[in-house]
């Protein structure tokens, strides 16, 4: 038997690994943390911040955690489905009172990322030849999350950064090339990274295309309630899901409950009928078992307690409305600063994209301590009240 010291290069388990580029957002966080300037502005990280620049825990969440601490009797396993009651409480928030609810099954997942990956694995298992059409630009992690499962991605136009507008005609022309059974990855609301959402007429046009061509929507609904409110933010999702024979919706509570580190998500699937939906559910359980066996419980338990308690649910709604109002107020304030920023007020959610070159973004970082993605994407609600004008003035200099 060969001695361990005589291992050949071919026997080196990790010898074939290639160096990986560091995650751009994590690198940006590191640079910002290392910057000693007290006036630095972090609009790279996608978290809600209050007027003072903090990310507080919601009152309703704190209250629910206290209830959980005092009443939880066991830490035993829940199974691959996670908290089934949590999932059922989310159903009407996402889908309203739409018909065909018996054709929709859902499971808890580790955040929206887990929902996207579980959905991608289900697609790859169901049809290895499946294609999913993805508007550009999109959230940078969409492509690797879904491609990693082996699903073919087809890029199409969505937003033009220079004109600050959705390229809807070009988008629809590209989607007309999709074949029956192809999937469309759609941002349910608060588009990340652009903030530019489809209006209701455009959603209706997409829903008509889905119904006419037999397409399958895969909706990423990560920011419900942070654009224009819970109901308006679900309108597009409901339109395309109702129009489709089959659909997937990846949902996250991380943002609208402020439980980012708890990784609290869910995946819902609509089948052609109840029998197919049952088969889908069984496959979700099998796939989830191989990936995480059981999703983490704490965040889902907190959300369940809030949604199950009328007083806590009302307080959460109030806090969510306050968060939404702050985002809208910041957008209005930026838009009023300079006509070149006026488009920001017409967008939704936490993010917008500035038409800046990478060189300009780097200059903002070095000259003003302003940290944003190289693409010009910035977190609107990453601004504190005192930093808005300073941020806007620095940006306008570079436009």
C-alpha positions as CSV (number, residue, x, y, z in Angstrom):
1,X,0.0,0.0,0.0
2,X,1.3,3.4,-0.9
3,X,2.5,5.7,1.9
4,X,0.5,8.9,2.3
5,X,3.6,10.9,1.6
6,X,3.9,9.5,-1.9
7,X,0.5,10.8,-3.1
8,X,0.6,11.8,-6.7
9,X,-0.9,14.9,-8.1
10,X,-3.8,12.8,-9.5
11,X,-4.6,11.5,-6.1
12,X,-4.9,15.0,-4.6
13,X,-8.6,15.3,-3.7
14,X,-8.7,19.1,-4.0
15,X,-6.0,19.4,-6.7
16,X,-8.4,20.0,-9.5
17,X,-10.3,22.9,-7.9
18,X,-10.0,26.3,-9.5
19,X,-9.7,29.6,-7.7
20,X,-13.1,31.3,-7.3
21,X,-13.6,35.0,-7.5
22,X,-14.8,36.4,-4.2
23,X,-18.5,37.3,-4.1
24,X,-18.7,40.9,-5.2
25,X,-21.3,41.9,-2.5
26,X,-19.3,40.3,0.3
27,X,-16.2,42.0,-0.9
28,X,-18.0,45.3,-0.9
29,X,-19.2,44.7,2.7
30,X,-15.6,44.0,3.7
31,X,-14.3,47.2,2.0
32,X,-17.0,49.3,3.7
33,X,-16.3,47.7,7.1
34,X,-12.6,48.5,6.7
35,X,-13.2,52.2,5.9
36,X,-12.5,54.3,9.0
37,X,-14.4,57.3,7.8
38,X,-17.4,58.0,10.1
39,X,-19.4,59.6,7.3
40,X,-19.2,56.6,4.9
41,X,-22.5,55.5,3.3
42,X,-23.4,51.8,2.8
43,X,-26.0,51.4,0.1
44,X,-24.7,48.1,-1.1
45,X,-26.2,45.7,1.4
46,X,-29.9,45.0,0.8
47,X,-31.4,45.5,4.2
48,X,-34.0,47.9,5.5
49,X,-32.6,50.8,7.6
50,X,-34.5,53.3,9.8
51,X,-34.0,57.0,9.8
52,X,-30.9,56.7,12.0
53,X,-29.3,54.0,9.8
54,X,-30.1,51.0,12.0
55,X,-31.8,47.7,11.1
56,X,-34.2,47.2,14.0
57,X,-36.0,44.0,15.0
58,X,-39.8,44.6,14.5
59,X,-41.9,45.0,17.6
60,X,-44.2,42.1,16.4
61,X,-41.1,39.9,15.9
62,X,-39.8,40.6,19.4
63,X,-43.3,39.9,20.9
64,X,-43.6,36.7,18.9
65,X,-40.2,35.5,20.0
66,X,-41.2,36.1,23.7
67,X,-44.3,34.0,23.1
68,X,-42.2,31.3,21.5
69,X,-39.7,31.3,24.3
70,X,-42.5,30.9,26.9
71,X,-44.7,28.4,25.1
72,X,-42.5,26.2,22.9
73,X,-42.5,22.7,24.4
74,X,-40.0,20.8,22.2
75,X,-37.2,21.2,19.6
76,X,-38.0,17.9,17.9
77,X,-38.0,17.6,14.1
78,X,-40.8,18.9,12.0
79,X,-39.9,17.0,8.8
80,X,-38.9,18.2,5.3
81,X,-42.1,20.2,4.9
82,X,-41.2,22.5,7.8
83,X,-43.9,24.4,9.5
84,X,-47.1,23.5,7.6
85,X,-49.3,26.0,9.4
86,X,-46.8,28.8,8.5
87,X,-47.1,27.8,4.9
88,X,-50.9,27.8,5.0
89,X,-51.0,31.2,6.7
90,X,-48.9,32.7,3.8
91,X,-51.1,31.2,1.1
92,X,-53.9,33.9,1.2
93,X,-51.3,36.7,1.5
94,X,-49.6,35.6,-1.7
95,X,-52.6,34.2,-3.7
96,X,-55.6,36.0,-2.2
97,X,-58.9,34.2,-2.7
98,X,-58.1,33.0,-6.2
99,X,-59.7,29.7,-7.3
100,X,-57.8,26.4,-7.9
101,X,-56.2,26.6,-4.5
102,X,-56.4,22.8,-4.3
103,X,-54.0,22.7,-7.2
104,X,-51.3,24.7,-5.2
105,X,-49.0,23.0,-2.7
106,X,-46.4,24.6,-0.6
107,X,-43.4,23.9,1.6
108,X,-41.2,25.9,3.9
109,X,-37.6,26.6,2.7
110,X,-34.4,28.2,4.0
111,X,-35.1,31.7,2.7
112,X,-36.0,32.7,-0.8
113,X,-32.7,31.3,-2.0
114,X,-33.7,27.9,-0.8
115,X,-37.1,28.3,-2.5
116,X,-35.4,29.2,-5.8
117,X,-32.9,26.3,-5.6
118,X,-35.6,23.8,-4.7
119,X,-37.8,25.0,-7.6
120,X,-34.8,24.7,-9.9
121,X,-34.0,21.2,-8.8
122,X,-37.7,20.2,-9.3
123,X,-37.6,21.7,-12.8
124,X,-34.5,19.8,-13.7
125,X,-35.9,16.5,-12.3
126,X,-39.2,17.0,-14.1
127,X,-37.7,18.0,-17.5
128,X,-33.9,18.0,-18.0
129,X,-34.5,19.9,-21.3
130,X,-36.4,22.8,-19.6
131,X,-35.5,26.4,-20.4
132,X,-36.1,29.4,-18.2
133,X,-36.2,32.9,-19.7
134,X,-34.6,35.5,-17.5
135,X,-34.8,39.3,-17.9
136,X,-31.6,41.3,-17.8
137,X,-30.4,42.7,-15.5
138,X,-31.6,40.5,-12.7
139,X,-30.5,39.7,-9.1
140,X,-26.9,38.4,-9.6
141,X,-27.5,35.2,-7.7
142,X,-30.5,34.1,-9.8
143,X,-28.2,32.7,-12.6
144,X,-25.9,30.6,-10.5
145,X,-28.7,29.4,-8.2
146,X,-30.7,28.1,-11.0
147,X,-27.9,27.1,-13.4
148,X,-26.3,25.0,-10.6
149,X,-29.4,22.7,-10.8
150,X,-28.8,22.2,-14.5
151,X,-31.6,24.3,-15.9
152,X,-30.8,26.2,-19.1
153,X,-31.1,29.9,-18.8
154,X,-32.1,32.2,-21.7
155,X,-31.4,35.9,-21.3
156,X,-33.8,38.5,-22.6
157,X,-34.0,42.3,-22.4
158,X,-35.9,43.9,-19.5
159,X,-34.4,47.2,-18.4
160,X,-32.2,49.9,-20.1
161,X,-30.1,51.6,-17.5
162,X,-29.3,54.6,-19.7
163,X,-32.9,55.4,-20.5
164,X,-34.0,54.4,-17.0
165,X,-36.9,52.4,-18.4
166,X,-38.3,48.9,-18.9
167,X,-37.8,47.7,-22.5
168,X,-41.2,46.1,-22.6
169,X,-41.6,45.7,-26.3
170,X,-38.2,44.0,-26.7
171,X,-39.0,41.8,-23.7
172,X,-42.3,40.7,-25.2
173,X,-40.6,40.0,-28.6
174,X,-38.1,37.8,-26.9
175,X,-40.7,36.0,-24.8
176,X,-42.7,35.2,-28.0
177,X,-39.9,32.9,-28.9
178,X,-40.5,30.8,-25.8
179,X,-42.1,27.4,-26.4
180,X,-44.9,25.7,-24.6
181,X,-43.4,24.4,-21.3
182,X,-40.7,27.0,-21.1
183,X,-40.5,29.0,-17.9
184,X,-40.4,32.7,-17.2
185,X,-38.5,34.0,-14.2
186,X,-40.4,37.0,-13.0
187,X,-39.8,39.5,-10.2
188,X,-43.2,39.7,-8.4
189,X,-42.5,43.2,-7.1
190,X,-39.7,45.6,-6.1
191,X,-37.4,44.5,-8.9
192,X,-33.9,43.8,-7.8
193,X,-31.6,45.4,-9.0
194,X,-33.5,48.1,-10.8
195,X,-36.7,49.0,-8.8
196,X,-38.5,49.1,-12.2
197,X,-41.7,47.0,-11.9
198,X,-44.2,46.0,-14.6
199,X,-47.4,48.0,-14.4
200,X,-50.7,46.2,-14.2
201,X,-51.4,46.4,-18.0
202,X,-48.0,44.9,-18.6
203,X,-48.6,42.2,-16.1
204,X,-51.9,41.4,-17.9
205,X,-50.0,41.2,-21.2
206,X,-47.5,38.8,-19.7
207,X,-50.4,36.7,-18.3
208,X,-52.1,36.6,-21.7
209,X,-48.8,35.4,-23.2
210,X,-48.5,32.7,-20.5
211,X,-52.0,31.4,-21.2
212,X,-51.8,31.7,-25.0
213,X,-48.4,30.0,-25.3
214,X,-48.5,27.5,-22.5
215,X,-45.6,29.0,-20.5
216,X,-44.8,28.4,-16.9
217,X,-44.2,31.4,-14.6
218,X,-41.5,31.1,-11.9
219,X,-42.1,34.2,-9.7
220,X,-39.6,35.4,-7.2
221,X,-41.6,37.3,-4.6
222,X,-39.0,38.5,-2.1
223,X,-40.2,42.0,-1.1
224,X,-44.0,41.8,-0.8
225,X,-45.3,44.8,1.1
226,X,-42.2,47.0,0.6
227,X,-43.3,48.5,-2.8
228,X,-46.9,49.7,-2.6
229,X,-48.4,47.3,0.1
230,X,-49.2,43.6,0.5
231,X,-52.1,43.5,-1.9
232,X,-50.8,45.7,-4.7
233,X,-47.4,44.0,-4.6
234,X,-49.1,40.6,-5.1
235,X,-51.3,41.7,-8.0
236,X,-48.9,40.7,-10.8
237,X,-48.1,37.3,-9.3
238,X,-51.8,36.5,-8.9
239,X,-52.4,37.4,-12.6
240,X,-49.8,35.1,-14.0
241,X,-50.4,32.3,-11.7
242,X,-54.1,32.3,-12.4
243,X,-53.4,32.4,-16.2
244,X,-51.0,29.4,-16.0
245,X,-51.7,25.7,-16.0
246,X,-48.5,25.2,-13.9
247,X,-46.5,27.8,-11.9
248,X,-43.9,28.2,-9.2
249,X,-43.7,31.0,-6.6
250,X,-40.6,31.5,-4.4
251,X,-41.5,33.6,-1.4
252,X,-39.5,35.2,1.3
253,X,-40.4,36.6,4.7
254,X,-36.8,37.7,5.4
255,X,-37.4,41.3,4.2
256,X,-41.0,42.1,5.1
257,X,-40.6,40.6,8.6
258,X,-37.0,41.8,9.0
259,X,-35.8,38.3,9.9
260,X,-32.9,38.2,7.4
261,X,-30.6,35.9,9.3
262,X,-33.4,33.4,10.1
263,X,-33.7,32.4,6.4
264,X,-37.5,32.2,6.3
265,X,-39.0,31.3,2.9
266,X,-41.4,29.1,1.1
267,X,-42.0,27.5,-2.3
268,X,-45.5,27.1,-3.8
269,X,-46.2,25.0,-6.9
270,X,-49.4,25.0,-9.0
271,X,-50.1,21.7,-10.8
272,X,-52.5,21.0,-13.7
273,X,-54.9,19.3,-11.2
274,X,-55.0,18.1,-7.6
275,X,-53.4,14.7,-8.5
276,X,-50.5,16.3,-10.2
277,X,-50.1,18.8,-7.3
278,X,-49.9,15.8,-4.9
279,X,-47.2,14.2,-7.0
280,X,-45.3,17.5,-7.1
281,X,-45.5,17.7,-3.3
282,X,-44.0,14.3,-2.9
283,X,-41.1,15.2,-5.1
284,X,-40.5,18.4,-3.2
285,X,-40.3,16.4,0.0
286,X,-37.8,14.0,-1.6
287,X,-35.6,16.8,-2.9
288,X,-35.7,18.8,0.3
289,X,-34.7,15.7,2.2
290,X,-31.5,15.5,0.2
291,X,-30.6,19.2,0.6
292,X,-31.5,20.3,4.1
293,X,-33.7,17.5,5.5
294,X,-35.7,20.1,7.5
295,X,-35.6,23.9,7.2
296,X,-34.7,26.0,10.2
297,X,-37.7,26.6,12.5
298,X,-37.3,29.8,14.4
299,X,-38.2,32.3,11.7
300,X,-41.1,30.4,10.5
301,X,-42.4,29.9,14.0
302,X,-42.2,33.6,14.6
303,X,-44.0,34.5,11.4
304,X,-46.7,31.8,12.2
305,X,-47.3,33.3,15.7
306,X,-47.6,36.8,14.2
307,X,-50.0,35.8,11.5
308,X,-52.1,33.7,13.8
309,X,-52.6,36.5,16.4
310,X,-54.9,39.3,15.4
311,X,-53.1,41.9,17.5
312,X,-49.6,41.0,16.5
313,X,-50.7,40.7,12.8
314,X,-52.1,44.2,13.0
315,X,-49.0,45.6,14.6
316,X,-46.8,43.9,11.9
317,X,-49.0,45.4,9.2
318,X,-48.5,48.8,10.8
319,X,-44.8,48.4,10.9
320,X,-44.7,47.1,7.3
321,X,-46.7,50.1,6.2
322,X,-44.2,52.4,8.0
323,X,-41.3,50.7,6.3
324,X,-43.0,51.1,2.9
325,X,-43.7,54.7,3.6
326,X,-40.1,55.4,4.5
327,X,-38.9,53.9,1.2
328,X,-41.4,56.0,-0.7
329,X,-40.4,59.1,1.1
330,X,-36.7,58.5,0.4
331,X,-37.5,58.0,-3.2
332,X,-39.4,61.2,-3.4
333,X,-36.6,63.1,-1.7
334,X,-33.9,61.8,-4.0
335,X,-36.1,62.6,-7.0
336,X,-36.7,66.1,-5.9
337,X,-33.0,66.8,-5.5
338,X,-32.2,66.8,-9.2
339,X,-34.2,66.2,-12.4
340,X,-31.8,63.5,-13.4
341,X,-32.9,61.5,-10.3
342,X,-36.6,62.0,-11.0
343,X,-37.1,58.5,-12.3
344,X,-36.4,57.0,-8.8
345,X,-39.7,58.2,-7.5
346,X,-41.6,56.1,-10.1
347,X,-39.9,52.9,-9.0
348,X,-40.6,50.5,-6.1
349,X,-38.9,48.8,-3.3
350,X,-35.5,49.0,-1.8
351,X,-33.3,49.2,-5.0
352,X,-32.7,51.5,-7.9
353,X,-29.9,51.5,-10.5
354,X,-27.9,54.6,-11.3
355,X,-26.5,55.1,-14.9
356,X,-22.9,55.3,-13.6
357,X,-19.8,53.8,-15.0
358,X,-17.8,51.4,-12.9
359,X,-15.1,54.1,-12.7
360,X,-17.6,56.6,-11.3
361,X,-18.8,54.0,-8.7
362,X,-15.2,53.5,-7.7
363,X,-14.6,57.2,-7.5
364,X,-17.6,57.7,-5.2
365,X,-16.2,55.0,-3.0
366,X,-12.7,56.6,-2.8
367,X,-13.8,60.3,-2.7
368,X,-16.9,60.1,-0.6
369,X,-17.0,56.8,1.1
370,X,-20.2,55.8,-0.8
371,X,-20.4,52.0,-1.2
372,X,-22.6,50.6,-3.9
373,X,-22.5,47.7,-6.4
374,X,-20.3,48.3,-9.5
375,X,-23.5,48.1,-11.6
376,X,-24.8,51.3,-10.0
377,X,-27.4,49.4,-8.0
378,X,-28.0,51.0,-4.6
379,X,-30.2,50.4,-1.7
380,X,-32.5,53.4,-1.4
381,X,-33.4,52.7,2.2
382,X,-29.8,52.1,3.1
383,X,-29.7,55.9,3.4
384,X,-30.2,57.5,6.8
385,X,-32.1,60.8,6.9
386,X,-29.0,62.8,7.3
387,X,-27.1,61.2,4.5
388,X,-29.7,61.6,1.6
389,X,-28.6,65.0,0.4
390,X,-24.9,64.2,0.7
391,X,-25.4,61.0,-1.3
392,X,-27.5,62.7,-4.0
393,X,-25.0,65.6,-4.4
394,X,-22.1,63.2,-4.8
395,X,-24.0,61.1,-7.3
396,X,-25.2,64.0,-9.4
397,X,-21.6,65.1,-9.8
398,X,-20.8,61.8,-11.5
399,X,-23.8,61.6,-13.8
